[in-house]
Amino acid sequence: MAEREEREEDRMRTVLVVDDEEPLAKAIAATLDLEGLRTVLAHDGEQALSLARALQPDVILLDVMMPGKSGIEVCATLKTDGLTSSIPVILITAKTDKTDRMVGIAAGADEYLTKPFSPTQLIALVNEVLAGRPIEPRLRRADLSAMPADQLVVYAQELRELFERERIERQALEQARQRVEEVDRLKAAFLSTVTHELLTPFAAIGLALQVLQRVGDDFRPDQQAALDNLMTEIAGLHRLINGVVKFAELVNKRREPQPGYICLERVIPWAVQPAAVLAQGREVDFRVFVPADLPQVYADPELLAEAVFQMAHNAVKFNLPGGRAQVQAFVSGEWVVIEVTDTGVGLTPERLAVLGQPFEQSADALRRGREGLGIGWTFV
């Protein structure tokens, strides 16, 4: 039985798929696997050349545009190497220009497959090449010897121009990548500086407020009210800046999630406490229900707390005096649900469509003078 399986494996045709876009390479491989073909993947030119020499595949599917060696260069190398020159090569390209196709064929390609293509087109072309019957007559390398010298000069010039275009394109892509890396580095440095410069003053402000609280017994009612209002506004500003910093950290991937098993009975009341304080000042009936017997959940406690706070904060901030807001957690099937409800102004279908996009706010909310940057729901 094992020997028969080995013989069947030996008879399987092998297709080497060369593409730097891993999802496309895997999709091609999966399609060919269903046809009973054995597929091997390579993601750059050097790897393709090495595998082609070692495996001697029955056909090579080769993407034209790749980093490093282009598909044209790899094809030309394969066709001038005695070990691989007889292996059929199908070039995969998004280009439809006739000159580009002729240059590829001049480099030794047996067939062209133009993106986008269907599984049926892919299978048909591979089977035709494996059977040795091209779908339509193609220009072969052997035909080059019969061409007039001036036409060969034209093809050679076109080949040089194509190589030069691809070299310039790869150079431009590399320069763009370096610029993106430099921008990311500057953003990271800016974020670090801003975090320190914005958050440091709150330490001094907090100490000053604590001193004022100690002598609060001597304050007149209006002075105490002013102090309470100041503390509320400072807490809100601190939370706003913290939110911006956390949002920037997530966008710049400076903070990776650190999940663990957490108790919602502890996390949720702590997370929504600033929203509860805000609710008192705005005369909103704010309630929290978290059963003690809830199972633990696997999540990043800091990010989960931030998401719950943002929902609760919005429920209070965009509510009306005398309104209600509620945060509750409960089990539903295999899930633990955290639900925030309120009697606020709500959202139109148009606003719901952009909910969660950074810096998006309702125009009505802005006219009402509600504070915020529109990044709260991005955390959620």
N, C-alpha and C positions, 0 to 999 in steps of 0.2 A: 504493500500500500504506500509506504513512504517513498519507495523507489519510483512508483508511478507518478506521485506528486512531484518529485524532483524532476522527472522527465518532462512533465507538463510545464513546470516552471521554466525549464530550459527552452521549451518551444515558444514561450510567451515572447511577443515582440516588445522591445524596450524603447521607450520614448524619453529622451532627455528634454526637460522643460526648463528653459533659461529665461528668467524674468526677475527684475529687482523688486517688482510689486508682489509681495508674498500672497496677498489675497487672490490676485488673478492667477498666479502660478498654481495655487492650491485648487482653485476652481477648474482650471484646465486639467490638472492631474485627476481630480475626482471624476470629471467627464470621461476621460480616457480609461480610467480604471473600470468604469461600468461597461466599457467595450471589451474588457478582457485584456487590456494592454498594461504592461508594467511601466510605471512612471518613476523617474528620478528627477529631483529638483535641484537647480543651481540658481544662485541669486546674483552672480556677477560673472564677468568674462573669464577671469582667471580660473575660477571654480569650474566653469563650463568646459574649458579646454582640458583641465585635468581629468574631469569625469569622462569626457568624450574619449580621451586616449585610453583610460583604464577600463571603461565599460563597453566600448564599441557599440553604442546604441544603434537601433535600426533606423531611427529618424531623430532629428534635433529640431525642436521648436524654439526659436531664438528671437527675443525681443530686440528691436533695433536700438531704442534709446535706453541706455543703461549707464550708471556712473562708472568711471574707469574706462575700460575697453568697451567701445560701442559694439552693437550687434554686427555692424558691417565689418569692423576690424576682426572680431572673433570669427566671422564667417570666412573672411579672406585667409586667416591663419589656419582654420580647419581645412580649407581646400588646398592649401599648399603643403600640408603635413601628410606624409605618406601613410601614416597610421589612421588618419581620419578623412582623407580626401574623398573617399567613396561614400561617406555617410550623407544621406539626403538632408538638406537644411531647409526648413520653412521659416522665413523671416516674418515676425509679427510687428506690425507698424500701424501707427495712427495716421501716417502720412499717405496722401493719395496722389502726390505729384508723380507724373510719369518719369521724370528724370531721376527721382529718388529710387523708384522701382528698378530702373535700368542700371543704376549704380550698384544696387544690391545684387542684381542678377550677374552683373559683371564681376562682382566679388565672389561669385560661385553659388549664390542661393538657387535652390531648385524650385521653390514656390514662395508666394507671398500670401499672407493672411492679414487683411486690413481690419483694424478695430473700428467700431464694435462688431463682433461676430457672434453668431449663434452656436450652441452646442452642435446642431446638425451640420453647419458649415465646417466646424472644426473636425468633427468625426469624418465627414466625407473627404476632406482634403488629406487628412492623415492616412486614411485607408487607401486613397488613390496613390499617394506617394509610396506607401508600403508595398502596394501592388505593382509599382513601377509604371503606372499609367497616369501621367499628368492630365489634369482636367482640360487644359488647352495648351497648344504649342507655346513653349517658352524659349527665350534666348539662352543658349547654353554656352559654357565657356569654350567648347569646341568650335562654336560658330564664330568666335572672335577672330580666329585665324583666317577666316574667309572674308573678313570685313576689309574695306579699303583703308589705307593708312590714315587718311585724313579723318575718317570716322572714328578710328581707334584713338586718335589724338583728342577728338572731342570728348569721347567717353573718359579718357584718362584725366582730362581737365575737369570734367564734371565730378569724377571721383575725388580729385584733390579738393575741389570746392566743397563737396559734401563733408569730407573729413574736417576741413577748416571750419565749416559752419557748426559741426558737432563739437569741435574743440572749443570754439567761442561760446557755445551754449553751455557746455560743462563748466567753463571758466566763470561765466556769469552766474551760474547756479552756485558754484563754490563761493564766489564773492558775496552773493545774497545770503548764503548760509552763515558766513562769517559775520556779516552785518547783523543778522538776527541774533547770533550768539553775543555780540557786543551790546546790542540793545538789551538783551536779557540780563547781561552782567550789570549794566548801568541801572536797570530797573531794580535789581536786587540790592545794589548799593544805595539807591535812593530810598527804597523801602526801609532798609535798616536805619538810615539817618532819620527819616520822617517818623518812624516808630519811636525812636529815642526822643527826638525833639518835641513831638506832640504829647507823649505820655508823661515825660519827666515833670512838667509843671504841675500835674495833678497831685503829685506827692506833697508839694508845698501847699497847694490849695487845700488838700485834705487835712493837713496839720493845722492850718489856720482855722478851718471850720470846726475842728475838734476843740481848739482853744475857745472859740466863740460859744460853743455849746456848753462849755464848763461854766461860763459866766451868764448863761441864759436866764437864770433866775432874776437877774436885774433888768431884763429887757421889758419894754412895754409890749403890749400885744401886737402892735403894728410892726415893731422891730423883730419880734419872734416870727411873725408871718413872713417878713422879708427874708429872714435867715432860712426858714423852711423852704421858701420858694427858691432861694439861691442854691441850697443843697440839692433840690430836685433838678434844677437846670444843669448844675455841674455834673450830677450823676448821668443825666441824659446825654450831655456832651461827651462825657467819658465813654459812655456806651457807644455813641455814634462813631467816635474815633476808633475804638476797639473794633467795631464792625468793619470799618474801612480797611484797617490793618489786616484783619483776618481774611477779608475778601481778596486783598492784594496777595496775601500769602497763598491762597488757594489758586488764584489765577496764575501766579508765577511758579506754582508747584514747589514753594519753599516749605510747605507743611504737608506731609503725608498723613492720611488718616491713621489713627492708632486705636483700632477697635479692641473692645474687651467686653466681658459680661458685666452689665451695670443694672442697678436697681432704680427703676423709674420713680419709686416713692421718694427717693432722695433727690434725684436729678431735677425732676419737673418743678416741684415747689421752689427750689433754689433758683432755677432758670427764670421763672416768671415773676419773681419777687419785685424787680423794678417795674414790671407792667402793673402789678397790684398797687404799688405806690402811685403810679400815674393815674390809675383808675380812681383812687380816692380823690385826687385833685380835680378830676373831670366828672365826678359824680356818676361813675359807671359802676354798676353792680358786677363785680368780678369774682368768679368762683373757680375753685380747682378741685377736681375729684380724681384721686389716684388710689385705687384699692391697695391695701397692704399685701394682698396675696397674689399680686401680679407676678408672672414669671420674669426672670431676668431677660434682658435683650442684649444682643451682640452688636455693639455700635461704638463709635468714638464718642465718649461722654461730652467732650468740649463742643464738638460740632453738633451733636444732637441737642445739647442745651441751647446753643446759639439758634438753631432752627426753631425750637419750641418758643424761645423768647421772641424771635422775630414775628411768629404767627400771633402770639398773645399780644405783643406790643401793637401790631397793626389792628387787632381786634378792638383794642382800647382807643388807640390814636384816632381811628376813623369812625368812632362811635359818636353818639349824641348824648348830652346830659340826660340822665335817667335811663339810659340804655343798659343792656346786659352783655357780658362776655363770659365765656366759660371754656375751661380747658379740662378735658377728661381723658383718661386712658382706660382701655378695656380690652378683653380678649375677644377676637372674632375668628372662629375656626382655628387655624394654625398661626394666626397673626396676632400681634399686639398692636392695637390702633391708638394713636394719639390724635384726638379730635379737638379742634378749636372752632367754636361757634360764637356768633355775635349778632347784634341787632343793628349793625352799622349800615352804611349807605350802599354797600354792595358794589358789584362790578358789572359793566355791560359786557356782552359777548365779545366786542372788539377789544376791551381791556383784558379779558380773560385770555385772549389769543397771544398776548405778549407778556402774560404773567410769568415772572421768573427771569426775564431778561434784565441785565444790569442797567441801572439808572432809568428805569421806566417808572413813571408815576402817572396817576390819573390827573387829567387836567383840572377836574373839579377839586381834587385834593389840593392842588397847588393854589387854586383861587381861594380856597378856604384858609390858606396860610399854614397848612400842616407841615411840620418839619420832616426832614428825611432826605436821603439821597436816592432812594429807589433801588437799593441793593438788598433789602431785607429778604425778599422772596427768592433771591438768587441762592441764598444759603439753603433754603428749603428744597 
